Amino acid sequence: MKTATIPALRVEPQLREAAQSVLAEGETLSSFLEESLKANIERRLHHQAFIARGIASRDEARRTGEYYSAESVLAELDDILNGKFD
């Protein structure tokens, strides 16, 4: 696969120094930036999916009129954490 480049990133010298100070042994600044970019993309995709699920859940609740209180949801989550499954 052919590779592409990301535009040059201008930053304050302190930010570059901070990034370089946390590099793992053998890690380059370029590989650190690539990994950071991938992680941020993945985080944003997960966030978008989370929002979409929330909106779908809201719409389903509006459609059915079936709502759950925060207390009942938290109690059910506590039961799951404590190994009490219905």
C-alpha positions in Angstrom: 0.0 0.0 0.0 1.3 3.4 -0.9 1.8 5.7 2.1 0.7 9.3 2.5 2.1 12.1 4.6 0.5 14.2 7.3 1.0 18.0 7.1 3.9 19.3 9.2 2.9 20.2 12.7 4.2 23.4 14.2 4.4 23.4 18.0 6.0 25.3 20.8 9.5 24.1 21.7 8.2 23.1 25.1 5.6 20.7 23.6 8.2 19.1 21.4 10.6 18.6 24.4 7.7 17.2 26.5 6.9 14.7 23.7 10.5 13.7 23.3 10.9 13.3 27.1 8.3 10.5 27.2 9.5 8.5 24.2 10.1 4.8 25.0 13.5 3.3 24.2 13.9 3.1 20.4 10.7 5.0 19.8 10.9 8.0 17.4 8.9 11.1 17.6 7.3 10.2 14.2 6.2 6.8 15.5 4.9 8.4 18.7 2.8 10.9 16.7 1.5 8.2 14.4 0.5 6.1 17.5 -1.1 9.1 19.1 -3.1 9.9 15.9 -4.4 6.4 15.6 -5.4 6.3 19.3 -7.2 9.6 19.0 -9.1 8.5 15.9 -10.1 5.3 17.7 -11.3 7.2 20.7 -13.4 9.5 18.6 -14.9 6.6 16.7 -15.8 5.0 20.0 -17.3 8.3 21.2 -19.4 8.7 18.1 -20.7 5.1 18.4 -21.5 5.8 22.1 -23.5 8.9 21.2 -25.3 7.0 18.4 -26.3 4.2 20.8 -27.5 6.8 23.3 -29.6 8.6 20.7 -31.1 5.3 19.5 -31.9 4.3 23.1 -33.6 7.7 23.6 -35.6 7.3 20.4 -36.6 3.7 21.4 -37.7 4.9 24.9 -39.8 7.7 23.3 -41.3 5.2 20.9 -42.2 2.6 23.5 -42.7 4.9 26.5 -40.6 2.6 28.5 -38.1 4.4 30.7 -35.9 3.2 33.6 -34.8 5.2 36.6 -31.2 5.8 37.3 -31.5 4.1 40.6 -32.8 0.9 39.0 -30.1 0.9 36.4 -27.4 1.4 39.0 -28.9 -1.3 41.2 -28.8 -3.7 38.3 -25.2 -2.8 37.5 -24.3 -3.4 41.2 -25.9 -6.8 41.0 -23.9 -7.7 37.9 -20.7 -6.5 39.6 -21.6 -8.6 42.6 -22.3 -11.7 40.5 -26.1 -11.7 41.1 -27.6 -12.4 37.7 -31.4 -12.7 37.2 
